[in-house]
Amino acid sequence: MAESTDVTTPVGETIALRDGTTMPAVGLGSLRMSPQQTDTTISSALRAGYRLIDTASVYGNEAAIGTAIRDSGIPREDLFLTTKVWNTDHGYTETLRAFEASRARLGVDYVDLYLIHWPVTPIDRMLRSWEALIELQQRGDVKSIGVSNFMVKHLQALIARFDELPVVNQVEYHPLFQQDELTGFQKESDIVIQAWAPLGKGGVLESPMVASLGEKYGVAPAQVVLKWHLMRGRAVIPKSTNANRLAMNIDLDFSMSEPDLAVVDAMNEDTRLGSHPDAPPTNGLPDQ
């Protein structure tokens, strides 16, 4: 059993979503976090002030995360819990069934944010999944609905069919991969970008420019990159199982100048590190 946390005040900024809900700007990603790691990691994260925990049905750790957040003693309403429907569960009935399975594993009455994990073909099956997410939100089982790994064309397919649009698109986004077209489209549509791999799987942290900015502001390179995301209006879900890095990743109480933000902007190389949305993973754990 995880030790109870005495943290009562969350740390960091929040982002207002288009549907009226508020989401922590920094959350904890849990990809490849084994059930054995989950107990200690979630406890450490909650003590550090995290209030957003991101998981997915395919990660295999929903039950362990549910146990850890209950053991924390933090009221459910003070937490923001995200999970996702996997590729093999697309379709209206299938998505509703998958949600109920996730909710049961998590042991919660509702989920704060439910996402379509990847866009899949045939497109009509994916659209039926979105119809199911709308139903879940209308029933109150889900507070907010969104998508993950969607490109502009996938968002356009939803816009052509539905009035209800995602409030969040969780995508690979880091200084080396800034997705300019998607960024502009989502800004126009008021869809928040939530960055997975926000540190470029660690590679960005070796940049001399980032290191120099860290020295200037008296922070670690990871904090520079995460603050850059926040000041550009994005949410982030860095993943770590190390208690010190967990605390560092949410300790972003500083501000960067516009010229210094532009230095990070200029690092863009259009380098994708994870799977392409047109070729979503089918076996094993995904990149996200």
Backbone torsions as a table, in degrees:
resi	resn	phi	psi	omega
1	MET	NA	135.9	179.0
2	ALA	-68.6	144.7	176.8
3	GLU	-70.7	145.4	-178.2
4	SER	-69.0	140.3	178.8
5	THR	-94.3	143.3	176.8
6	ASP	-99.7	10.5	177.2
7	VAL	-74.5	125.5	177.6
8	THR	-115.0	-13.9	-177.8
9	THR	-114.4	121.7	178.0
10	PRO	-68.8	159.1	-179.4
11	VAL	-108.7	140.3	168.7
12	GLY	100.7	-178.0	-174.4
13	GLU	-84.9	166.7	174.2
14	THR	-126.4	162.2	178.6
15	ILE	-125.2	129.3	177.2
16	ALA	-82.7	124.9	178.7
17	LEU	-90.5	159.1	-174.7
18	ARG	-61.5	-25.0	-178.3
19	ASP	-86.1	4.4	176.7
20	GLY	97.5	-8.4	177.4
21	THR	-84.8	164.5	179.8
22	THR	-121.0	133.7	-176.0
23	MET	-121.9	135.3	173.0
24	PRO	-56.6	138.6	-178.2
25	ALA	-73.7	-26.7	178.6
26	VAL	-119.1	126.7	177.7
27	GLY	-129.9	177.1	180.0
28	LEU	-105.8	119.9	172.1
29	GLY	-80.3	149.1	-175.1
30	SER	-127.7	16.4	176.4
31	LEU	-58.1	136.2	-179.6
32	ARG	57.4	25.8	171.4
33	MET	-95.0	109.1	-175.5
34	SER	-67.3	156.3	175.4
35	PRO	-54.5	-31.9	-179.8
36	GLN	-69.3	-34.2	178.2
37	GLN	-78.8	-24.2	-168.6
38	THR	-61.8	-45.3	-176.1
39	ASP	-54.5	-52.6	-177.9
40	THR	-69.3	-42.1	-175.4
41	THR	-67.6	-46.6	-179.5
42	ILE	-63.7	-40.8	177.6
43	SER	-59.7	-46.2	179.3
44	SER	-63.5	-41.5	-178.6
45	ALA	-65.0	-43.4	-179.2
46	LEU	-66.5	-37.1	175.9
47	ARG	-64.7	-33.8	179.5
48	ALA	-74.6	-12.9	177.4
49	GLY	112.3	2.1	176.1
50	TYR	-65.6	141.8	174.4
51	ARG	-130.7	-3.7	175.3
52	LEU	-111.7	123.1	176.0
53	ILE	-118.6	125.9	-177.7
54	ASP	-109.1	128.1	176.3
55	THR	-140.4	-170.7	179.4
56	ALA	-162.1	155.2	-178.9
57	SER	-59.4	-37.7	-175.8
58	VAL	-73.2	-15.9	-178.8
59	TYR	-70.5	-23.7	178.5
60	GLY	76.3	14.9	-177.7
61	ASN	-125.5	15.1	-179.1
62	GLU	-60.3	-44.6	-177.7
63	ALA	-63.1	-42.4	179.9
64	ALA	-66.0	-37.7	177.8
65	ILE	-66.7	-42.7	177.4
66	GLY	-58.2	-43.2	178.2
67	THR	-63.7	-43.7	-177.2
68	ALA	-64.2	-39.9	-178.8
69	ILE	-73.3	-32.1	175.4
70	ARG	-67.8	-41.2	179.9
71	ASP	-66.8	-21.0	-177.3
72	SER	-67.2	-25.8	-176.8
73	GLY	82.1	-2.4	178.6
74	ILE	-78.0	132.0	179.6
75	PRO	-56.4	140.8	-178.8
76	ARG	-54.5	-38.9	-176.4
77	GLU	-68.4	-13.4	178.1
78	ASP	-91.9	-0.5	-179.2
79	LEU	-112.2	153.3	177.9
80	PHE	-121.9	112.7	-172.1
81	LEU	-114.6	124.4	179.6
82	THR	-114.3	136.7	167.9
83	THR	-142.1	177.0	-168.4
84	LYS	-142.5	150.5	175.7
85	VAL	-90.1	132.8	-174.7
86	TRP	-84.3	164.8	-172.5
87	ASN	-58.5	-35.5	-177.4
88	THR	-77.4	-5.1	-177.2
89	ASP	-109.5	18.0	179.6
90	HIS	-70.5	154.4	-174.2
91	GLY	117.1	156.2	-174.7
92	TYR	-62.9	-59.7	-178.3
93	THR	-65.1	-40.5	-178.8
94	GLU	-62.6	-40.5	-180.0
95	THR	-67.7	-41.8	177.4
96	LEU	-60.7	-41.0	179.2
97	ARG	-66.3	-41.2	-179.7
98	ALA	-65.2	-38.5	178.1
99	PHE	-62.3	-45.6	-179.7
100	GLU	-60.5	-36.7	177.9
101	ALA	-66.6	-42.0	178.0
102	SER	-64.3	-44.4	-179.6
103	ARG	-61.5	-39.8	179.2
104	ALA	-66.2	-42.4	179.1
105	ARG	-64.7	-40.3	179.4
106	LEU	-71.7	-26.3	-179.7
107	GLY	70.1	39.2	-178.8
108	VAL	-124.1	160.9	177.5
109	ASP	-81.7	-29.0	-178.2
110	TYR	-148.2	162.5	174.9
111	VAL	-115.5	137.7	-177.7
112	ASP	-72.1	-39.6	-179.0
113	LEU	-142.6	123.0	178.7
114	TYR	-116.5	129.3	-173.2
115	LEU	-120.7	147.3	161.5
116	ILE	-76.1	120.6	-169.5
117	HIS	-67.9	-45.2	178.5
118	TRP	-142.4	148.4	170.5
119	PRO	-71.7	136.2	-179.0
120	VAL	-133.3	163.2	173.7
121	THR	-106.5	152.1	0.7
122	PRO	-71.0	149.3	-174.3
123	ILE	-60.2	-34.5	-177.5
124	ASP	-64.2	-33.4	178.8
125	ARG	-66.4	-39.0	177.7
126	MET	-66.2	-38.9	178.9
127	LEU	-65.0	-33.6	175.9
128	ARG	-66.9	-33.3	175.1
129	SER	-64.0	-41.7	178.5
130	TRP	-63.5	-37.0	176.0
131	GLU	-60.1	-39.2	178.1
132	ALA	-66.3	-40.1	177.9
133	LEU	-62.4	-39.7	176.7
134	ILE	-60.8	-42.7	178.4
135	GLU	-61.6	-43.3	179.6
136	LEU	-62.3	-39.3	178.5
137	GLN	-68.1	-41.7	179.7
138	GLN	-64.0	-31.5	178.9
139	ARG	-78.5	-14.1	-178.2
140	GLY	87.8	6.1	178.4
141	ASP	-76.2	-22.8	179.6
142	VAL	-132.8	133.3	179.9
143	LYS	-80.2	-42.2	-179.1
144	SER	-135.2	152.7	-179.8
145	ILE	-128.5	146.2	-178.4
146	GLY	-159.1	-166.4	-176.4
147	VAL	-136.2	172.9	179.5
148	SER	-143.0	139.2	177.2
149	ASN	64.3	26.3	177.9
150	PHE	-86.8	137.1	170.8
151	MET	-91.2	176.0	-179.6
152	VAL	-56.8	-43.5	-176.9
153	LYS	-62.7	-33.0	178.4
154	HIS	-71.8	-40.3	176.0
155	LEU	-64.1	-38.9	179.2
156	GLN	-63.2	-33.9	177.6
157	ALA	-64.0	-37.8	176.0
158	LEU	-68.7	-43.4	-178.0
159	ILE	-61.9	-35.8	-178.8
160	ALA	-69.3	-20.9	-172.9
161	ARG	-111.6	-29.8	-171.3
162	PHE	-127.7	151.8	170.8
163	ASP	-82.1	-31.8	-178.6
164	GLU	-83.4	117.0	-177.6
165	LEU	-107.4	159.8	176.4
166	PRO	-61.1	146.5	173.0
167	VAL	-94.1	-17.5	-178.8
168	VAL	-139.0	140.4	166.8
169	ASN	-125.1	115.1	-177.1
170	GLN	-93.8	113.5	-172.5
171	VAL	-136.6	162.6	170.6
172	GLU	-64.0	126.4	-178.4
173	TYR	-158.3	123.6	178.9
174	HIS	-159.2	174.2	-175.2
175	PRO	-55.7	-28.8	-180.0
176	LEU	-87.3	-7.4	-177.6
177	PHE	-145.4	90.5	-169.7
178	GLN	-104.2	-1.5	168.4
179	GLN	47.3	61.0	-173.8
180	ASP	-59.0	-44.3	-179.0
181	GLU	-62.1	-45.9	-179.5
182	LEU	-64.6	-41.5	179.6
183	THR	-58.0	-47.1	-179.8
184	GLY	-64.4	-42.1	-179.3
185	PHE	-64.8	-43.0	-178.4
186	GLN	-69.8	-33.1	177.0
187	LYS	-63.6	-42.3	178.2
188	GLU	-65.0	-33.9	-176.6
189	SER	-93.2	0.2	-179.8
190	ASP	58.0	47.7	175.7
191	ILE	-112.5	120.9	-176.8
192	VAL	-73.4	135.8	170.8
193	ILE	-87.2	126.0	172.0
194	GLN	-112.7	116.1	-170.8
195	ALA	-85.9	122.2	164.7
196	TRP	-96.3	155.3	-169.5
197	ALA	51.8	46.8	-175.9
198	PRO	-65.0	-17.1	178.4
199	LEU	-102.6	15.5	179.4
200	GLY	60.6	38.0	-177.5
201	LYS	55.8	29.2	175.1
202	GLY	92.8	-19.2	-176.9
203	GLY	-64.0	-34.2	-178.5
204	VAL	-63.6	-28.4	-174.0
205	LEU	-69.9	-13.6	178.7
206	GLU	-88.2	-2.6	-179.6
207	SER	-67.2	129.3	176.4
208	PRO	-59.4	-32.8	179.7
209	MET	-65.9	-43.1	178.8
210	VAL	-66.4	-41.7	178.1
211	ALA	-60.5	-41.0	179.4
212	SER	-63.4	-40.7	177.8
213	LEU	-66.6	-36.6	176.8
214	GLY	-61.4	-42.8	177.5
215	GLU	-64.0	-39.5	-179.7
216	LYS	-61.6	-42.5	-175.8
217	TYR	-96.3	-1.9	178.5
218	GLY	70.3	35.1	-179.1
219	VAL	-133.5	171.6	178.3
220	ALA	-78.5	157.1	177.3
221	PRO	-53.6	-39.8	179.6
222	ALA	-60.9	-37.7	179.3
223	GLN	-67.5	-36.2	175.6
224	VAL	-58.8	-49.3	-175.9
225	VAL	-67.7	-42.6	179.6
226	LEU	-65.1	-39.5	178.1
227	LYS	-66.7	-36.3	175.1
228	TRP	-57.5	-45.7	176.9
229	HIS	-56.7	-51.2	-175.1
230	LEU	-62.6	-41.4	-178.0
231	MET	-73.0	-15.1	173.2
232	ARG	-95.8	8.0	172.0
233	GLY	89.8	11.7	-179.1
234	ARG	-102.5	152.2	169.7
235	ALA	-92.7	160.3	-177.4
236	VAL	-138.7	149.9	175.4
237	ILE	-133.2	68.2	175.9
238	PRO	-64.1	148.6	179.8
239	LYS	-115.6	133.0	172.3
240	SER	-154.5	150.6	172.9
241	THR	-110.3	4.6	-179.9
242	ASN	-93.5	124.2	-174.1
243	ALA	-60.2	-39.2	-179.7
244	ASN	-66.8	-42.3	179.2
245	ARG	-70.4	-34.9	175.4
246	LEU	-56.9	-48.0	-179.2
247	ALA	-65.7	-39.2	-179.4
248	MET	-66.1	-41.0	-175.0
249	ASN	-66.3	-20.0	179.3
250	ILE	-105.7	-3.3	179.4
251	ASP	-90.4	81.3	-172.3
252	LEU	-121.7	35.5	-177.2
253	ASP	-85.8	64.3	173.7
254	PHE	-150.9	172.3	-177.3
255	SER	-132.4	143.5	178.8
256	MET	-109.2	147.1	179.4
257	SER	-74.0	158.4	178.4
258	GLU	-59.8	-43.0	176.6
259	PRO	-59.8	-35.2	179.5
260	ASP	-74.2	-34.9	173.4
261	LEU	-62.2	-38.8	179.8
262	ALA	-65.0	-29.7	175.9
263	VAL	-61.5	-43.1	178.5
264	VAL	-70.6	-39.8	175.6
265	ASP	-52.2	-40.8	-174.0
266	ALA	-71.7	-6.2	179.7
267	MET	-78.0	-8.7	-173.5
268	ASN	-57.3	127.2	177.8
269	GLU	-124.0	4.7	-176.7
270	ASP	55.7	41.5	-177.2
271	THR	-101.7	105.7	177.1
272	ARG	-83.5	131.5	-179.7
273	LEU	-101.4	-23.1	-177.1
274	GLY	-105.6	-168.6	-179.0
275	SER	-66.4	147.7	175.4
276	HIS	-79.3	139.6	-179.3
277	PRO	-58.2	-25.4	177.7
278	ASP	-78.5	-8.1	177.9
279	ALA	-135.1	64.8	-176.7
280	PRO	-64.3	150.4	-179.5
281	PRO	-63.0	145.1	-179.5
282	THR	-119.9	-21.7	-178.3
283	ASN	-125.4	143.0	177.9
284	GLY	69.0	-166.1	179.9
285	LEU	-78.6	143.3	179.5
286	PRO	-77.1	179.4	173.5
287	ASP	-71.4	-20.6	-179.2
288	GLN	-147.5	NA	NA
